[in-house]
Amino acid sequence: MSLIYPHQPQFTRRRFFQISGLSGVSILLGSCGTPAFEDIVGTLSQPINQKVEALIFNPQNPVPEFALNEIQPEALIINSFRNTPIIDQENYRLIVDGEVNNPLSLTMAEIQALPLTSMIIRHVCVEGWAAIVQWGGVRLQEIIALAQPKTNVQYAYFKSADGYYESWDIASALHPQTLLAYQKNREPLPVDNGAPLRLASPIKLGYKQSKWVTKITLTSYLSPFQGYWEDQGYEWFAGL
């Protein structure tokens, strides 16, 4: 289990943006074309908030965690993008592709054979509620390492079984507290919460933490389609 750090007030990135007036600023483009065009768009559409937040984001800095007795079992609200997808866990595969030297197709048994990491963190929703949850799973950085990403990779895209899609900067994806979780509060992850596999991390708002993840694509450019809610105007970096 990860270490528990003392609670202390923090000058968070989100507080910085509230003061500076930069929160939520992004550049959204609505179409894509040839690979050459996508390379250009990858530069032009890089969200402004990423450039600012990257200056103060420490990708290895641990976020304070909570004690077992602080878990809030009933506080995690189930939000569904569409209907809860039906996934055959026996035949489930996590695909990792893109700009990698070793594309992956992993079963749940193979994922669960990797070292288990557990953390108790606050899940924060942009709608204004929060819940302290214990997540267990594999560090995303370990999955990415297995795929052997090329040196120019800067982003990770996540595709979900319900059609939801997200993108993260690679530094946040490699943060030691970013998990692909298959446990919730020391029990198998419920389907409504994203089983068999979901993102869980204390460094991002809830809408970045995709449920029912089926595919991760590592790339060197940011597509115009940055995320379901981001493409409707939400902040892209969405850091805490």
N, C-alpha and C positions, 0 to 999 in steps of 0.2 A: 504494500500500500504506500502511496506517496506520503511524504511527511506533512504534518499539520503545522502551519505557521501561525504565529500570533496575529490576531485581528488588529489592524491599524488603519487609520485614515490614509487614503491614497489620492494623489492628484492624478486622476485617471485621464486617459486620452479623450474620453467622452466629455469630461469636464473642461478640458482644454478647448475642444471644439465649441462647446456652449459659450465659452468666454470669447473665443475668437470669431464666432459667427460662421465657421466653415463647415459645421456639421451638415451632412446630407448633400453636399455639393458633388455632382458627378456629371460626366458627359455621356449621354446615351445616344447611340446610333442604331438605326432600325433595320439594317439589311447587311448582307454579306455576299461575297462573290468569289472570285478566284483566290487561290492561295496567296498570290502576290498582293491582292487587295487586302486580304486578311492580315498580312504582315504589316501593312501600313496602318490599318485600323487598330492593330494591337498597340501601336504607339500613340495614335491620336485619341483612342478611347480610354486610355488609362485614367481611372478616376482621380480627380484632383485630391480627394480625401486620402487616397492611398499614398500619394507623394508626401503629404503633410504628416500622416500618421506613421509612415515608415521612419521618419526622423526621430520619433520618440518611442517606437516599439522595440522592446528587447525580446528577440525570439526565444531566448533561453531563460528568461526571468520567470520563476514560478509564481503563480497566483496563490494567495493564502487560501487554505482549505478549512474545512469544518470538522467537528467531532461527530462521532456516531450518534450521540444523543440529540444532535441538532438537525438530523434528517427530517424532512417534512413529507411523509409518505403520501398524503392526499393533496398536496399543493400543486403538483405538476398537472396542468390542464392539458387535455388532449385536443390539439388543433389538427384538423385534417385539411390538406390541400384539395383533395378530391375524396373519393371513397378509399377506405383502407384496402390496399391491394392484397390479393391472395397469393402467397409465395410458397412454393413447395420447397421446404428447407432441405430435403434430401437431395434435390437436384439443383439447389441454389449454387451460383458461382459469382464471386466478386471478380470482375474484369478490371485490370489495370493496364492501360495502353497509352498511346501518344508518343512523345519524344523520349522513349526509354530503350534500353538495350536488352531488357529481359521482360517482355510482356507477360502478365500473369493471368491465370484463371484459377482462383482459389476456392476450395470447398470450405464450409464452416468448420469441418474437422481440422483442416490445415490451418485455418486462422486461429482456432482455439488451441492449437498446439504451440503457438507462439507465446512468449511470456505475457502473463496477465498483469495488467496495471489497473489499480482501483483508486478512485479519487472521490472525495465528497466536496461538491462545489455548488455554487448558486447558479441555477439556470435562469436567465433574465430574458423576458419576452418584451418586445417593442411595444406591446399593448399595455404594459404597465404592471404586470404581475411577475412574481419570481418564486422559485422553489429551490430548496436545498435538497440535492439528490446525490446518491452514491452511484456512480457509473463504474462498470468494469468492462475491460476489453483490451484490445491491442493498440499500442501507440501507432498512430498513422505513420510516423516517421519510419517505423520498422517495415511496414508494407511498402512504402516508397523506396526504401533502401533495397528491398528485394527486387524491385522493378529496375533498378540501376538507371535512374534518370540521367539524361544528358546534361552537360554542364550549363546549357542555356535555359533550362526549365525555370520558369518564373511563376506559373499558376497551376492550380489543381482544379479540375472541373468534376462535379459530382452529379451523376444521373441516378434518379430514384425510380422504383418500380411503379409509382403512381404518376409519373410524368414530371415531377418536380425536378428542378435543376438549379445548381449553385456553382459559384466559383470562389476560390480563396487565393490569396497570395501564398507563395510557397513557404515563406518564413513562418506564417501562422500555421500552415499545414504541418510543418516540422516541429512546432512547439511541443515540448515534452508532455504537456497536459492535453494535447489534442488526441482524442481516442476515436477509434471505431469500436463502439460499445455493443456488447451483446448481453450485458447484465444491467439490471436496475435494482438498487437497494438489496444487493446480494442474492437476487433471484434472477432466473432467465428473463431477458428483456421481453415484455409483453408486445404482442403484434401491434396494438394501438400506439405504442410508444416507438415503433420503428423496427421491430424484429424482422429479419434476423440481425441486421447491422445498421447502426446509425452513427452520425457524428455527435460527439459530446466534447465540449471545451469551455473553460471559464473565460476565454479571451474574446468570444464572439457573442453577439445577440442571438436569440433563439432561432430566428428565421434563416440564419446561416447554417444551422445544425441539421442537415438533411436527415430524414428518416428513410428506411428501406433502401439503403444505398446498394446499387447493383454495379456501378461502373465509375471508375476514377480515370480521368484522362489528364496527363501531365503535358503542359505545353509551354512554349516560350512567348506566346502572345495572348492577349485578352480579347476574346471574341466580343462582338457587339451584343451578344446575348449573354449578359453577365450573371443573371439569376432571375428567378421568377418575380420576386418582389422588387429587385433592383431595376428591372426593366420597366417597372411602373413608378419609379422615382425614389425608391428607398435607398438609403446610404449603402454603398458597396462594401467598404471596409468593415463597417459595423463592429468596431472593436470596443472592448470594455476596459 
